[in-house]
């Protein structure tokens, strides 16, 4: 790939615009930049989850997801390119089913807690939901391929399940929400 980023600052964004993958200049606060920026944030939060888990199988899964999110962000950054496919969504659904099968059914809401890894995973889940909302907002203005939105939707579900798994692995367990214990 060579020296693609040989100089980190270019000053080209000082006017409030940024370059898309196809070379088009757009405002930094455009719906497209907001959507792929949130996907980048999600990828960073997943990196935090990776730093907190010792489970090799989860590390492998999360690393694969980081690569897929890089592709997803690339698709959002390059209008007209397709980098995400239904097979990516199907693979997440298979992961989701596999991890969810070993968990007891939920009868109550759980708090976003359960140790550092589980808490970071809950944070990633909330960022995934925001990324999905922003991709939907972008889709009202410009074409966004269906697998992008489906992937983010399934990923938020998977991250919820993985947070439950990590809470159990940590020994902290899941903390149930008790509506009757609110401070008044």
C-alpha positions, 0 to 999 in steps of 0.5 A: 500500500505504500506511504498512504498517510505520509503526512497526517495534517493536510490543512484541506479540512480547515474550511469545514469540508472533508474528502469522501473516498471518491474525492468529492468534498463535503461538509464535515457535518454532512449526514454521510460523514456523521454516519461513517464517523459513528461507525469509526467510533463504534470500531474504536469502542469495540477495540476497548472491549477487545482490550478487556476480554481474555476469551480468545474466541470472543477476541477472534469474533470481535476482530473480524467485526472490526474488519467488517466495520472498516468495510462498512465505513468504507462503503459509507465513505465511497458513494456507489461502492458496495462492500457489505453483503447479505452474507455479512448479516447472515454470519452475524445472525449465526454468531448471535444464535450461537452465543444466545443459545447458552444464555438463560431467557431474560425476564427483566431488563438488565443494567449496562454493567457486569464488569469492565468488558461487559460494560464496554460491550454495552457501550459498543451496543449503544454506539451501534444503535446510534450508527444504525440511526444515522445510516437510516437518516442518511438513507433518507437523503442518499442511497444506502444499501440494505445490508449496511443498515441490517448489519448495524441492527444485528450487530447491536443485538449481538453486542447485547448478547456478548455483554451478557456472556462477558458479564457471566464470564467476569463473575460479576453477573448480570445486574437486573433493573428493579423498577421498585428500587428507584430513589424518589 
